[in-house]
């Protein structure tokens, strides 16, 4: 009831407190009410936190899906625009064919389509001259376009006007521009400040690679249209709806006219040309040379037949394949052309055909490069890139294909690592991290071997990429394991898991164990030294409170547990140090030191590799020296005969049991004996023989 009262819309805090004070019997009731309200407040705060976190996660997931959808819609819009252009080109070609079959019909259609058609050649020349003069006058106002836009007899201005450019992502206004539409290109210029009517060159786009998309009005964003120039796009806003409509219509019409004129030019070039008559020579010696040339015809006189139907339609077929994303078909056509022209001389028509085809090859390469870019969706794994990679290799772009493939996979691996949730248990997170990373690395290596089987020069690039990916993995690994100050046992288990996963790469002949060692050596050294310092501090603290008394474990179960712990540490003769009932003839300090030192050695050996040999050895010696020096000092300073005998018994256990076990376990784990540990034990034996000496082991 009280919760409902607090949640009501007309809740008044003052009235509620007044009523509560009147109904309460005393201070205790008010304290209880206060605690209940405090509990409700904390519960409400926790509920709000959970809701905010859940909504935040849903928002992130929704934003990610929207990003994927936007990318796919952009591609779909581009494909539809290209399809529309293809259909319009086909329609124009059919109309052109009909005009050829019936010239009278073609003339009537041309007259109907263009009421301003010139009536004579003189009028046409005057009209063309006026257009070019207008173009020249306007372009004089644009700085920096003279060299980029050379004057040509057929270039003229079709349309121009002011536009406002907006950012494609955030729809924020960028700048005011002035656009000049020529019959073969679109020039965009920015307004110069403090100079009315003057502009600076910004960009030039050929109409062949330009697509126009209408943008639906979404107040206050209206009267906009988008220009697509692979791989970028720009959004412009017209002054009103009428001007926007004019821009859309004139752009489409100019593109159609450009495609039609280009097709006519190609057909004219394909017609056979009469051979030019050489001028008569007055050199009498030329007659002998002509006779010799008649005997041996030159290879340049061989004519390459380019009138075949598939060659004439090759540029258009390539455009269709690129628009329909039929990359294999496009490369097959290019291979067919290269095979046909392999043994043919390079004549002028062949060069012109090559120039047209090379332009399509560049477009095809750009599309394939975009398919492999990390901005594309990374779903589907390495196999999703096989199609684009294989076609780039067929185009002779194996180096670029290798670079883009590896960049794509690096982005995919990095995204997969970032999407991992950091669990509460470090070892669980490391298991997931290793599984995701090394599985991705293995799949990438297998796919690389499949795609680049015949390109041995690319394998070095893969090794370099694998090393950089391993560095990214180690950064995430170290941040979770070493930066969070996990225990040495947890760090040892995590490193062991990483090494086991790394060994999986040996299935494909790739060994990166030495790389992971080199990248982890600094962090492991720091962990060993930190844990060593902890043990030394704990040992010194116990030494300061040492009373040299026997241990009484009180119960047989505790004694049995200690026996098992010593047996697991490698101390097999511990029974000789146990006494009657539950007594142990050793000091608590020596027993605790033994367990802690052996635990440190076991965990350190899990982390061991050759680069850590001296660090581990020096850490062990520092730890052992603390105990040895304490025992030797106690032997010299103790005056009580019974305590002195007990100290000698502890020294005997330390020197004759613990140190040999440490040496043996170190040799088993490392593979070679440690002379420094042997020297330390021998020096300690000398000290034990002469306990009255005032010297100490350093």
C-alpha positions as CSV (number, residue, x, y, z in Angstrom):
1,X,0.0,0.0,0.0
2,X,2.8,2.4,0.9
3,X,4.6,1.7,-2.4
4,X,1.4,2.5,-4.3
5,X,1.1,5.7,-2.3
6,X,4.7,6.7,-3.2
7,X,4.2,5.9,-6.9
8,X,0.9,7.9,-7.2
9,X,1.0,11.0,-9.4
10,X,-0.4,13.3,-6.7
11,X,2.1,12.3,-4.0
12,X,3.0,15.1,-1.6
13,X,6.1,14.5,0.5
14,X,5.1,17.0,3.2
15,X,1.6,15.6,3.8
16,X,3.0,12.1,3.8
17,X,5.6,12.9,6.5
18,X,3.0,14.8,8.6
19,X,0.6,11.9,8.5
20,X,3.4,9.4,9.3
21,X,4.5,11.4,12.3
22,X,1.0,11.5,13.7
23,X,0.5,7.7,13.3
24,X,3.9,6.8,14.8
25,X,4.3,5.8,18.5
26,X,7.8,7.0,18.8
27,X,11.3,7.3,17.4
28,X,11.6,3.6,16.7
29,X,8.6,3.6,14.3
30,X,10.0,6.6,12.4
31,X,13.4,4.8,12.1
32,X,11.7,1.7,10.7
33,X,9.7,3.8,8.2
34,X,12.9,5.5,7.2
35,X,14.6,2.2,6.6
36,X,11.7,0.9,4.5
37,X,11.7,4.0,2.4
38,X,15.5,3.8,2.0
39,X,15.2,0.1,0.9
40,X,12.5,1.2,-1.6
41,X,14.8,3.9,-2.9
42,X,17.7,1.5,-3.4
43,X,15.5,-1.1,-5.1
44,X,14.1,1.6,-7.4
45,X,17.7,2.8,-8.2
46,X,18.8,-0.8,-9.0
47,X,15.7,-1.3,-11.2
48,X,16.5,1.9,-13.1
49,X,20.1,0.9,-13.6
50,X,19.0,-2.5,-15.0
51,X,16.5,-0.9,-17.3
52,X,19.0,1.7,-18.5
53,X,21.7,-1.0,-19.2
54,X,19.1,-3.2,-21.0
55,X,17.9,-0.3,-23.1
56,X,21.5,0.8,-23.9
57,X,22.3,-2.7,-25.1
58,X,19.2,-2.8,-27.3
59,X,20.1,0.6,-28.6
60,X,23.6,-0.5,-29.6
61,X,22.3,-3.7,-31.3
62,X,19.6,-1.7,-33.1
63,X,22.2,0.9,-34.3
64,X,24.4,-1.9,-35.6
65,X,21.6,-3.5,-37.5
66,X,20.5,-0.1,-38.9
67,X,24.1,0.4,-40.1
68,X,24.1,-3.0,-41.9
69,X,20.7,-2.2,-43.4
70,X,21.8,1.3,-44.6
71,X,24.8,-0.2,-46.3
72,X,22.7,-2.9,-48.0
73,X,20.1,-0.3,-49.1
74,X,22.8,1.9,-50.5
75,X,24.1,-1.0,-52.6
76,X,20.6,-1.9,-53.7
77,X,19.9,1.7,-54.8
78,X,23.2,1.8,-56.7
79,X,22.3,-1.5,-58.5
80,X,18.8,-0.2,-59.4
81,X,20.2,3.0,-60.7
82,X,22.7,1.1,-62.9
83,X,19.9,-1.2,-64.1
84,X,17.8,1.8,-65.0
85,X,20.7,3.2,-67.0
86,X,21.2,-0.1,-68.8
87,X,17.5,-0.3,-69.8
88,X,17.5,3.3,-71.1
89,X,20.7,2.6,-73.1
90,X,19.0,-0.5,-74.6
91,X,15.9,1.6,-75.5
92,X,18.0,4.2,-77.1
93,X,19.9,1.5,-79.1
94,X,16.6,0.1,-80.3
95,X,15.4,3.5,-81.4
96,X,18.6,4.1,-83.2
97,X,18.3,0.8,-85.1
98,X,14.7,1.8,-86.0
99,X,15.9,5.2,-87.3
100,X,18.5,3.4,-89.5
101,X,15.8,1.1,-91.0
102,X,13.4,4.1,-91.6
103,X,15.3,7.4,-92.0
104,X,12.1,9.4,-92.4
105,X,10.7,8.1,-89.2
106,X,14.0,9.0,-87.4
107,X,13.9,12.5,-88.8
108,X,10.3,13.0,-87.6
109,X,11.2,11.7,-84.1
110,X,14.2,14.0,-83.8
111,X,12.2,17.0,-84.8
112,X,9.5,16.2,-82.3
113,X,12.0,15.5,-79.5
114,X,14.0,18.8,-80.1
115,X,11.9,21.7,-81.4
116,X,15.0,23.9,-81.3
117,X,16.9,21.7,-83.9
118,X,19.1,24.0,-86.1
119,X,17.7,24.5,-89.6
120,X,21.1,24.8,-91.4
121,X,24.7,24.0,-91.0
122,X,25.4,27.7,-90.6
123,X,22.9,28.0,-87.8
124,X,24.3,24.9,-86.1
125,X,27.8,26.4,-86.2
126,X,26.6,29.6,-84.7
127,X,24.7,27.8,-82.0
128,X,27.8,25.7,-81.2
129,X,30.0,28.7,-81.1
130,X,27.6,30.5,-78.7
131,X,27.5,27.5,-76.4
132,X,31.3,27.3,-76.2
133,X,31.5,31.1,-75.6
134,X,29.1,30.8,-72.7
135,X,31.1,27.9,-71.3
136,X,34.3,29.9,-71.6
137,X,32.8,32.9,-69.9
138,X,31.5,30.9,-67.0
139,X,34.6,28.9,-66.5
140,X,36.7,32.1,-66.3
141,X,35.0,32.7,-63.0
142,X,36.2,29.3,-61.6
143,X,39.8,29.2,-60.2
144,X,41.9,26.2,-60.8
145,X,39.9,24.4,-63.5
146,X,41.7,25.6,-66.7
147,X,44.3,22.7,-66.5
148,X,41.8,20.1,-65.4
149,X,39.2,21.0,-68.0
150,X,40.8,21.5,-71.4
151,X,38.8,23.1,-74.1
152,X,37.6,20.8,-76.8
153,X,35.4,21.4,-79.9
154,X,32.5,19.3,-78.7
155,X,32.3,20.5,-75.1
156,X,29.6,22.9,-74.1
157,X,27.6,24.0,-71.1
158,X,24.2,22.4,-70.6
159,X,23.0,23.7,-67.2
160,X,24.3,25.4,-64.1
161,X,23.0,26.7,-60.8
162,X,23.6,27.2,-57.0
163,X,23.2,24.3,-54.6
164,X,23.8,23.6,-50.9
165,X,25.8,20.5,-50.0
166,X,24.8,18.5,-46.9
167,X,26.7,15.8,-45.0
168,X,25.4,12.3,-46.0
169,X,25.6,10.8,-42.5
170,X,24.4,13.6,-40.2
171,X,22.5,15.8,-42.8
172,X,24.3,18.9,-41.6
173,X,25.0,21.7,-44.0
174,X,28.5,21.8,-45.3
175,X,28.9,24.5,-47.8
176,X,27.3,26.4,-50.7
177,X,28.4,25.3,-54.2
178,X,27.8,26.1,-57.8
179,X,27.5,23.2,-60.3
180,X,28.3,23.4,-64.0
181,X,26.8,20.6,-66.1
182,X,28.7,20.0,-69.4
183,X,27.7,17.5,-72.1
184,X,30.3,15.0,-70.8
185,X,31.0,15.9,-67.1
186,X,29.8,17.7,-64.0
187,X,32.0,20.4,-62.4
188,X,31.4,21.4,-58.7
189,X,32.9,24.7,-57.4
190,X,32.7,26.4,-54.1
191,X,31.9,30.1,-53.6
192,X,34.9,32.4,-52.8
193,X,34.3,34.6,-49.8
194,X,34.2,38.4,-50.4
195,X,34.1,37.9,-54.2
196,X,30.6,37.9,-55.6
197,X,30.2,35.6,-58.6
198,X,33.7,34.0,-58.2
199,X,34.3,30.3,-57.4
200,X,37.1,27.8,-56.7
201,X,37.3,24.4,-58.3
202,X,36.2,21.5,-56.0
203,X,35.5,18.4,-58.0
204,X,35.0,17.1,-61.6
205,X,32.9,14.0,-62.3
206,X,32.6,12.3,-65.7
207,X,29.0,11.5,-66.6
208,X,29.9,7.9,-67.4
209,X,30.5,7.0,-63.7
210,X,27.8,9.3,-62.2
211,X,24.4,8.1,-60.9
212,X,21.6,10.4,-59.8
213,X,19.2,9.4,-57.0
214,X,16.2,11.4,-55.8
215,X,16.0,11.9,-52.0
216,X,12.5,11.9,-50.6
217,X,11.4,15.0,-48.7
218,X,11.6,14.7,-44.9
219,X,10.9,18.2,-43.5
220,X,12.9,20.3,-42.8
221,X,15.2,18.3,-45.3
222,X,13.6,18.7,-48.7
223,X,14.4,19.5,-52.4
224,X,17.5,17.2,-52.2
225,X,19.1,14.7,-54.5
226,X,22.1,12.5,-54.2
227,X,25.0,12.0,-56.7
228,X,26.7,8.6,-56.5
229,X,30.3,8.4,-57.7
230,X,31.8,5.1,-56.7
231,X,32.9,4.7,-53.9
232,X,31.6,8.1,-52.6
233,X,28.3,10.0,-52.6
234,X,27.3,13.6,-52.1
235,X,23.9,15.2,-51.2
236,X,22.8,18.6,-52.6
237,X,19.8,20.7,-51.9
238,X,18.2,22.9,-54.6
239,X,16.5,26.2,-54.0
240,X,13.0,24.8,-54.6
241,X,11.2,21.8,-55.9
242,X,11.1,23.2,-59.4
243,X,14.8,23.6,-59.7
244,X,15.4,20.2,-58.1
245,X,13.1,18.6,-60.8
246,X,15.0,20.5,-63.5
247,X,18.4,19.2,-62.2
248,X,17.1,15.6,-62.1
249,X,15.7,15.8,-65.6
250,X,18.6,17.6,-67.2
251,X,21.1,15.2,-65.6
252,X,19.3,12.1,-66.8
253,X,18.8,13.6,-70.3
254,X,22.5,14.6,-70.6
255,X,23.6,11.2,-69.5
256,X,21.4,9.6,-72.2
257,X,22.7,11.9,-74.9
258,X,26.3,11.2,-73.8
259,X,25.7,7.4,-74.0
260,X,24.0,7.8,-77.4
261,X,26.8,9.9,-78.9
262,X,29.5,7.6,-77.5
263,X,27.7,4.6,-79.2
264,X,27.5,6.4,-82.5
265,X,31.2,7.3,-82.3
266,X,32.1,3.6,-81.7
267,X,30.0,2.5,-84.6
268,X,31.7,5.1,-86.9
269,X,35.1,3.8,-85.8
270,X,34.1,0.2,-86.4
271,X,33.4,1.0,-90.1
272,X,36.3,0.1,-92.5
273,X,38.4,3.1,-93.5
274,X,40.0,3.5,-97.0
275,X,43.8,3.3,-96.8
276,X,45.3,6.8,-97.4
277,X,47.2,7.3,-100.6
278,X,50.9,8.0,-99.9
279,X,52.3,11.2,-101.6
280,X,54.5,10.8,-104.6
281,X,58.1,10.9,-103.7
282,X,60.8,12.7,-105.8
283,X,63.6,10.6,-104.3
284,X,64.9,8.2,-107.1
285,X,66.3,5.8,-104.5
286,X,62.8,5.2,-103.1
287,X,61.9,3.0,-106.1
288,X,64.5,0.4,-105.0
289,X,63.2,0.4,-101.5
290,X,59.6,0.1,-102.7
291,X,60.5,-2.9,-104.8
292,X,62.1,-4.6,-101.7
293,X,59.1,-3.8,-99.6
294,X,56.8,-5.3,-102.2
295,X,58.8,-8.5,-102.1
296,X,58.5,-8.8,-98.2
297,X,55.1,-7.4,-96.9
298,X,55.3,-5.7,-93.5
299,X,53.7,-7.1,-90.5
300,X,52.0,-3.8,-89.9
301,X,49.8,-4.3,-93.0
302,X,48.0,-7.1,-91.2
303,X,44.5,-5.9,-90.3
304,X,43.0,-7.0,-87.0
305,X,39.3,-7.9,-87.4
306,X,37.4,-6.1,-84.7
307,X,34.0,-6.2,-86.4
308,X,33.0,-9.4,-84.6
309,X,29.7,-9.0,-82.8
310,X,31.1,-10.0,-79.4
311,X,33.9,-7.5,-79.7
312,X,31.6,-4.7,-80.7
313,X,29.4,-5.4,-77.7
314,X,32.2,-6.1,-75.3
315,X,32.2,-2.7,-73.5
316,X,28.5,-2.7,-73.0
317,X,28.6,-6.4,-71.9
318,X,31.2,-5.5,-69.3
319,X,29.0,-2.7,-68.0
320,X,26.1,-5.1,-67.7
321,X,28.2,-7.7,-65.9
322,X,29.5,-5.0,-63.4
323,X,26.0,-3.6,-62.8
324,X,24.6,-7.1,-62.2
325,X,27.6,-8.0,-60.0
326,X,28.5,-10.9,-62.4
327,X,32.2,-10.6,-61.7
328,X,33.1,-14.0,-63.1
329,X,31.4,-13.2,-66.4
330,X,33.2,-9.9,-66.7
331,X,36.6,-11.5,-66.1
332,X,35.7,-14.3,-68.6
333,X,35.0,-11.7,-71.2
334,X,38.4,-10.0,-70.5
335,X,40.2,-13.4,-70.7
336,X,38.5,-14.1,-74.0
337,X,39.6,-10.7,-75.4
338,X,43.2,-11.1,-74.2
339,X,43.4,-14.6,-75.8
340,X,42.0,-13.2,-79.1
341,X,44.5,-10.3,-79.2
342,X,47.5,-12.2,-77.9
343,X,49.1,-12.8,-81.3
344,X,47.6,-9.7,-83.1
345,X,49.6,-6.6,-83.9
346,X,48.9,-3.4,-81.8
347,X,47.1,-1.2,-84.3
348,X,45.3,2.1,-83.6
349,X,41.8,0.5,-83.4
350,X,43.2,-2.1,-81.0
351,X,44.7,0.7,-78.8
352,X,41.3,2.4,-78.8
353,X,39.5,-0.8,-77.9
354,X,42.1,-1.4,-75.1
355,X,41.5,2.1,-73.7
356,X,37.7,1.4,-73.5
357,X,38.2,-2.0,-71.9
358,X,40.9,-0.7,-69.5
359,X,38.3,1.8,-68.2
360,X,35.9,-1.0,-67.4
361,X,38.7,-3.0,-65.8
362,X,39.3,-0.1,-63.5
363,X,35.6,0.1,-62.6
364,X,35.5,-3.7,-62.0
365,X,38.7,-3.4,-59.8
366,X,37.1,-0.6,-57.8
367,X,33.9,-2.7,-57.2
368,X,36.0,-5.7,-56.1
369,X,38.1,-3.6,-53.9
370,X,34.9,-2.2,-52.3
371,X,33.7,-5.8,-51.8
372,X,36.8,-6.5,-49.7
373,X,36.8,-3.2,-47.8
374,X,36.4,-3.5,-44.0
375,X,33.4,-1.1,-44.3
376,X,31.4,-3.9,-45.8
377,X,29.5,-6.4,-43.6
378,X,32.0,-8.7,-42.0
379,X,29.6,-11.6,-41.6
380,X,30.2,-14.9,-43.4
381,X,33.8,-15.6,-42.4
382,X,36.8,-15.8,-44.7
383,X,34.9,-17.7,-47.4
384,X,32.7,-14.7,-48.0
385,X,35.7,-12.9,-49.6
386,X,36.7,-15.8,-51.9
387,X,34.7,-14.5,-54.9
388,X,36.2,-11.0,-55.0
389,X,39.7,-12.3,-54.2
390,X,39.7,-14.9,-56.9
391,X,38.6,-12.4,-59.5
392,X,41.2,-9.8,-58.5
393,X,43.8,-12.5,-58.8
394,X,42.6,-13.4,-62.3
395,X,42.9,-9.7,-63.2
396,X,46.6,-9.8,-62.2
397,X,46.0,-7.9,-58.9
398,X,47.2,-10.7,-56.6
399,X,49.2,-8.2,-54.4
400,X,46.2,-5.9,-53.9
401,X,43.9,-8.9,-53.3
402,X,46.3,-10.2,-50.6
403,X,46.4,-6.8,-48.9
404,X,42.7,-6.3,-48.9
405,X,41.9,-9.8,-47.8
406,X,44.2,-9.5,-44.8
407,X,42.8,-6.1,-43.9
408,X,39.3,-7.5,-44.1
409,X,40.2,-10.4,-41.9
410,X,42.0,-8.1,-39.4
411,X,38.9,-6.0,-39.0
412,X,36.8,-9.1,-38.6
413,X,39.0,-10.5,-35.9
414,X,39.2,-7.2,-34.1
415,X,35.4,-6.8,-34.2
416,X,34.9,-10.4,-32.8
417,X,37.3,-9.6,-29.9
418,X,35.5,-6.4,-29.1
419,X,32.1,-8.1,-29.1
420,X,33.3,-10.6,-26.4
421,X,31.7,-9.9,-23.0
422,X,34.1,-9.5,-20.2
423,X,32.9,-12.2,-17.8
424,X,33.5,-12.1,-14.0
425,X,35.8,-15.1,-14.1
426,X,39.0,-14.3,-15.9
427,X,39.8,-17.8,-17.0
428,X,36.3,-18.2,-18.6
429,X,36.9,-15.0,-20.6
430,X,40.4,-16.1,-21.7
431,X,38.9,-19.5,-22.9
432,X,36.4,-17.6,-25.1
433,X,39.0,-15.1,-26.3
434,X,41.5,-17.8,-27.3
435,X,38.7,-19.8,-29.1
436,X,37.5,-16.8,-31.1
437,X,41.0,-15.5,-32.0
438,X,42.8,-18.8,-32.9
439,X,39.7,-20.2,-34.7
440,X,39.5,-17.1,-36.8
441,X,43.3,-17.2,-37.4
442,X,43.1,-20.9,-38.4
443,X,40.2,-20.3,-40.8
444,X,41.9,-17.3,-42.3
445,X,45.1,-19.3,-42.9
446,X,43.2,-22.2,-44.6
447,X,41.3,-19.7,-46.8
448,X,44.5,-17.9,-47.6
449,X,46.1,-21.2,-48.6
450,X,43.2,-21.9,-50.9
451,X,42.9,-18.5,-52.5
452,X,46.7,-17.9,-53.0
453,X,47.9,-21.4,-53.7
454,X,49.8,-20.4,-56.7
455,X,51.2,-17.1,-55.3
456,X,54.1,-18.0,-53.0
457,X,55.2,-14.4,-52.7
458,X,52.1,-13.6,-50.7
459,X,52.9,-16.0,-47.9
460,X,55.4,-13.5,-46.3
461,X,52.6,-10.9,-46.1
462,X,50.4,-13.5,-44.3
463,X,53.1,-14.1,-41.7
464,X,53.5,-10.4,-41.1
465,X,49.7,-10.1,-40.7
466,X,49.6,-13.1,-38.3
467,X,52.3,-11.4,-36.2
468,X,50.3,-8.1,-36.0
469,X,47.1,-10.0,-35.2
470,X,48.9,-11.9,-32.4
471,X,50.0,-8.5,-31.0
472,X,46.3,-7.4,-31.0
473,X,45.4,-10.6,-29.2
474,X,48.2,-10.3,-26.6
475,X,47.0,-6.7,-25.9
476,X,43.5,-7.9,-25.0
477,X,45.0,-10.9,-23.1
478,X,47.4,-8.9,-21.0
479,X,44.8,-6.2,-20.2
480,X,42.5,-8.9,-18.7
481,X,45.1,-11.1,-17.1
482,X,48.1,-9.0,-16.0
483,X,46.7,-5.5,-15.7
484,X,43.9,-6.6,-13.4
485,X,46.5,-8.1,-11.0
486,X,45.2,-11.7,-11.1
487,X,46.9,-14.3,-9.0
488,X,50.0,-16.1,-10.4
489,X,48.0,-19.4,-10.5
490,X,45.3,-17.8,-12.6
491,X,47.8,-16.1,-14.9
492,X,49.6,-19.5,-15.3
493,X,46.4,-21.2,-16.3
494,X,45.5,-18.4,-18.8
495,X,48.9,-18.6,-20.4
496,X,48.7,-22.4,-20.6
497,X,45.3,-22.1,-22.4
498,X,46.8,-19.6,-24.9
499,X,49.8,-21.9,-25.6
500,X,47.5,-24.9,-26.2
501,X,45.3,-23.0,-28.7
502,X,48.5,-21.6,-30.4
503,X,49.6,-25.2,-31.0
504,X,46.5,-25.8,-33.2
505,X,48.2,-23.7,-35.9
506,X,50.8,-26.4,-36.3
507,X,48.0,-28.3,-38.3
508,X,48.7,-25.9,-41.2
509,X,52.5,-25.7,-40.6
510,X,52.3,-22.3,-38.8
511,X,54.2,-22.0,-35.5
512,X,53.6,-18.7,-33.7
513,X,54.6,-19.9,-30.2
514,X,57.8,-17.9,-30.3
515,X,55.8,-14.8,-31.1
516,X,53.4,-15.2,-28.2
517,X,56.5,-15.8,-25.9
518,X,58.2,-12.7,-27.1
519,X,55.0,-10.6,-26.6
520,X,54.2,-12.0,-23.2
521,X,57.7,-12.0,-21.7
522,X,57.5,-8.5,-20.2
523,X,54.2,-9.1,-18.5
524,X,55.2,-12.5,-17.2
525,X,58.5,-11.1,-15.8
526,X,56.5,-8.4,-14.0
527,X,54.0,-11.0,-12.6
528,X,56.9,-13.3,-11.3
529,X,58.7,-10.4,-9.6
530,X,55.5,-9.1,-8.1
531,X,54.6,-12.5,-6.6
532,X,58.2,-13.0,-5.4
533,X,58.0,-9.7,-3.5
534,X,54.7,-10.8,-1.9
535,X,56.3,-14.1,-0.7
536,X,59.4,-12.3,0.6
537,X,57.2,-9.8,2.5
538,X,55.1,-12.6,4.0
539,X,58.2,-14.6,5.0
540,X,59.8,-11.6,6.6
541,X,56.6,-10.9,8.5
542,X,56.5,-14.5,9.8
543,X,60.2,-14.4,10.7
544,X,59.6,-11.3,12.8
545,X,57.1,-13.2,14.9
546,X,59.0,-16.5,15.0
547,X,59.0,-18.2,18.5
548,X,60.6,-21.5,17.4
549,X,57.9,-23.7,18.7
550,X,56.6,-27.1,17.4
551,X,53.3,-27.1,15.6
552,X,50.2,-28.6,17.3
553,X,47.6,-29.4,14.6
554,X,45.0,-30.4,17.3
555,X,43.2,-33.1,15.1
556,X,44.4,-36.1,13.1
557,X,42.5,-34.8,10.1
558,X,44.5,-31.6,10.1
559,X,47.7,-33.6,10.3
560,X,46.6,-35.9,7.5
561,X,45.8,-32.8,5.4
562,X,49.3,-31.4,6.0
563,X,50.9,-34.7,5.0
564,X,49.0,-34.6,1.7
565,X,50.1,-31.0,1.1
566,X,53.7,-31.9,1.7
567,X,53.5,-35.0,-0.5
568,X,52.1,-32.8,-3.3
569,X,55.0,-30.5,-2.8
570,X,57.4,-33.3,-3.3
571,X,58.4,-33.9,0.3
572,X,58.2,-37.6,0.7
573,X,59.9,-38.1,4.1
574,X,57.6,-35.7,6.0
575,X,56.5,-38.5,8.4
576,X,59.9,-38.5,10.1
577,X,59.2,-34.9,11.3
578,X,55.8,-35.8,12.9
579,X,55.6,-36.6,16.6
580,X,53.1,-38.1,19.0
581,X,49.4,-37.2,18.7
582,X,49.1,-34.2,16.4
583,X,52.5,-32.6,16.9
584,X,54.9,-31.7,14.1
585,X,58.6,-31.2,15.0
586,X,58.9,-28.2,12.7
587,X,58.3,-24.5,13.0
588,X,55.1,-23.0,11.5
589,X,57.3,-20.5,9.6
590,X,59.4,-23.2,7.9
591,X,56.3,-25.3,6.9
592,X,54.5,-22.2,5.5
593,X,57.7,-21.2,3.7
594,X,57.9,-24.7,2.1
595,X,54.3,-24.7,0.9
596,X,54.5,-21.1,-0.5
597,X,57.9,-21.7,-2.3
598,X,56.8,-24.9,-3.9
599,X,53.5,-23.4,-5.0
600,X,55.4,-20.5,-6.5
601,X,57.8,-22.9,-8.3
602,X,54.9,-25.0,-9.8
603,X,53.0,-22.0,-11.1
604,X,56.2,-20.4,-12.5
605,X,57.1,-23.5,-14.3
606,X,53.8,-23.4,-16.1
607,X,54.8,-20.0,-17.4
608,X,58.4,-21.0,-18.2
609,X,60.1,-20.5,-21.5
610,X,63.8,-20.0,-22.1
611,X,63.6,-16.1,-22.0
612,X,62.4,-16.4,-18.4
613,X,65.2,-18.7,-17.1
614,X,67.3,-16.1,-15.2
615,X,64.2,-14.3,-13.9
616,X,62.8,-17.4,-12.4
617,X,66.2,-18.6,-11.0
618,X,67.0,-15.2,-9.4
619,X,63.5,-15.0,-7.9
620,X,63.9,-18.5,-6.3
621,X,67.3,-17.6,-4.9
622,X,66.0,-14.4,-3.4
623,X,63.1,-16.2,-1.7
624,X,65.3,-19.0,-0.4
625,X,67.9,-16.6,0.9
626,X,65.4,-14.9,3.2
627,X,64.7,-18.3,4.9
628,X,68.3,-19.4,5.0
629,X,69.6,-16.2,6.4
630,X,66.8,-16.2,9.1
631,X,67.7,-19.8,10.2
632,X,71.5,-19.1,10.2
633,X,70.9,-15.9,12.2
634,X,68.7,-17.7,14.7
635,X,71.4,-20.4,15.2
636,X,74.0,-17.8,16.0
637,X,71.8,-15.8,18.4
638,X,69.8,-18.4,20.2
639,X,71.2,-19.2,23.7
640,X,68.7,-21.8,24.9
641,X,70.0,-25.3,24.2
642,X,66.6,-26.8,23.6
643,X,65.5,-24.1,21.2
644,X,68.9,-24.3,19.5
645,X,68.4,-28.0,18.9
646,X,64.9,-27.3,17.5
647,X,66.3,-24.7,15.2
648,X,69.0,-27.2,13.9
649,X,66.2,-29.7,13.2
650,X,64.3,-27.0,11.1
651,X,67.6,-26.2,9.4
652,X,68.1,-29.8,8.6
653,X,64.6,-30.0,7.1
654,X,65.3,-26.9,5.1
655,X,68.7,-27.8,3.8
656,X,68.4,-31.6,3.3
657,X,64.8,-31.9,2.2
658,X,63.3,-28.6,0.9
659,X,66.3,-27.3,-1.2
660,X,67.0,-30.7,-2.9
661,X,63.3,-30.9,-3.8
662,X,63.4,-27.4,-5.3
663,X,66.5,-28.3,-7.3
664,X,65.0,-31.5,-8.6
665,X,61.6,-29.9,-9.6
666,X,63.4,-27.0,-11.2
667,X,65.6,-29.4,-13.3
668,X,62.5,-31.5,-14.3
669,X,60.6,-28.4,-15.4
670,X,63.4,-26.6,-17.1
671,X,65.4,-29.6,-18.5
672,X,68.8,-28.7,-17.0
673,X,70.2,-28.3,-13.5
674,X,70.6,-25.0,-11.8
675,X,74.2,-24.5,-10.6
676,X,73.3,-21.4,-8.6
677,X,70.9,-23.4,-6.4
678,X,73.5,-26.1,-5.8
679,X,76.1,-23.4,-4.8
680,X,73.5,-21.8,-2.5
681,X,72.9,-25.2,-0.8
682,X,76.6,-25.9,-0.4
683,X,77.3,-22.5,1.1
684,X,74.4,-23.1,3.5
685,X,76.0,-26.5,4.5
686,X,79.2,-24.7,5.3
687,X,77.3,-22.3,7.5
688,X,75.5,-25.2,9.2
689,X,78.9,-26.9,10.0
690,X,80.2,-23.8,11.8
691,X,77.0,-22.3,13.4
692,X,79.1,-20.0,15.7
693,X,80.6,-18.1,12.7
694,X,79.6,-14.5,12.4
695,X,79.6,-14.6,8.6
696,X,76.3,-14.7,6.7
697,X,75.3,-15.8,3.3
698,X,74.7,-12.9,0.9
